[in-house]
Amino acid sequence: MELSKRVLEMQESPVRKLVPIATRVKKQGKKVFHLNIGQPDIETPKVFMEAINNYDSKVINYSFSQGEPKLINSIRAYFKRDGIIFDEDEVLITNGGSEALTFTTIAICDPGDEILVPEPFYTNYNGFTGGVNVNIKPITTLAQDGFHLPSKSEIIKLITPKTKAILFSNPGNPTGTILRLDEMEMIAEIAKEFDLFIISDEVYRGFAFDGLKGISMGSIKGVEDRTIIIESVSKRYSACGARIGSIQSKNKKLIKNILKLCQARLCVATLEQVGAAELYKLDDEYTAMIKDEYQKRRDIVYSTLQKIPGIVCEKPSGAFYLVAKLPVEDAEEFVIWMLEEFDVDGETVMLSPAEGFYATEGLGKDEVRIAYVLNTDAMIRAMYILEKGLEKYNS
Ligand SMILES: Cc1ncc(COP(=O)(O)O)c(C=O)c1O
């Protein structure tokens, strides 16, 4: 029996691939600081569980395929705070941002079509697209430019008759880069000129530091019918396991057609939707608290990296990741060495080799992604261990 080429050609998640090594060394008694995965340690707001505990029904029924009206209205109110208006039939609830991205890809692309994505990018974009035979065409961005976009003419060169959309995460995973308004307007111009969809993955919106405000693509005028916003409670509300995401678009025809995919999978978990409806009601005070905490962590990581000779890294402005070029030839080898061969008093650090975040072969070989998802004391300790590890590795 043969498996499909489609699944055989999919890459293993580079974020999870080294986990068995970490599990083994932990069993041997080593403590590992996990800076390799975007699992925040912040407590999920209590309103989530309270709403679920108060759910009064003897049967957990299927929810609507489109999603629970309460949650849809909560999300609409959340966008309205920024002046972005979505009608009830312009929002679909999904199993995380992941399903939102998969359904969007299926709805706008046929097999063989292409989606432009600035690289390095969230590696699971490969899974959402490759799984349905859609190809990612990378727009290369560089560490020394703070991973901002190249010029319009560079991007246009990559467009072919098969190009259907531009997809990006803003704030960016893995780079932490926040797109400037002029970059967003350039994307809008390109999309209009070449009749493309814009898939704006905003699961990190709100994580914007140094006084910056992460702007939603939903506020860019003139592209409302081609803009698709991907949302999730995973990161902003520290509720990764709730698996609640959503798709927002003013393009009613698109939403109506994605609804067919929602109907085929019946619905999203009812209780988690009930909890998530309360999360979207949390006010700006909550967002400010989260942002301050992550900014402190970002500062610890960035100031340590600045002290280490040979590291190239621009200060990231958002999300909770950064990509740094290390003074090593092969970052994956270094990450494995840190796990297997190195410790400070029985403790070590796990990072993600960044190569898997690139589609262009050979790029990112000497880079790592650092997720600053641990509390400030743990981050200080983890960065000390990384500094000592690099010193020893290169000695
Ligand atoms: C940029 C980006 N988009 C989407 C997702 C998917 O999130 P979820 O499916 O947990 O909502 C993630 C998760 O790490 C992410 O980093």
The ligand as an SDF file (V2000), in Angstrom:
LIG
                    3D

 16 16  0  0  0  0  0  0  0  0999 V2000
    1.4270   32.8180   13.1700 C   0  0  0  0  0  0  0  0  0  0  0  0
    0.5380   31.7460   13.6860 C   0  0  0  0  0  0  0  0  0  0  0  0
   -0.6310   31.5430   13.0660 N   0  0  0  0  0  0  0  0  0  0  0  0
   -1.4830   30.5890   13.4640 C   0  0  0  0  0  0  0  0  0  0  0  0
   -1.1610   29.7820   14.5350 C   0  0  0  0  0  0  0  0  0  0  0  0
   -2.1360   28.7030   14.9020 C   0  0  0  0  0  0  0  0  0  0  0  0
   -2.6720   28.9100   16.1370 O   0  0  0  0  0  0  0  0  0  0  0  0
   -3.8970   28.0940   16.7250 P   0  0  0  0  0  0  0  0  0  0  0  0
   -4.2470   27.0160   15.7780 O   0  0  0  0  0  0  0  0  0  0  0  0
   -3.4180   27.5860   18.0420 O   0  0  0  0  0  0  0  0  0  0  0  0
   -4.9710   29.1100   16.8650 O   0  0  0  0  0  0  0  0  0  0  0  0
    0.0430   29.9470   15.2270 C   0  0  0  0  0  0  0  0  0  0  0  0
    0.4280   29.0810   16.3440 C   0  0  0  0  0  0  0  0  0  0  0  0
    1.5410   29.0590   16.8330 O   0  0  0  0  0  0  0  0  0  0  0  0
    0.9220   30.9640   14.7880 C   0  0  0  0  0  0  0  0  0  0  0  0
    2.0870   31.1780   15.3750 O   0  0  0  0  0  0  0  0  0  0  0  0
  1  2  1  0
  2  3  1  0
  2 15  2  0
  3  4  2  0
  4  5  1  0
  5  6  1  0
  5 12  2  0
  6  7  1  0
  7  8  1  0
  8  9  2  0
  8 10  1  0
  8 11  1  0
 12 13  1  0
 12 15  1  0
 13 14  2  0
 15 16  1  0
M  END
$$$$
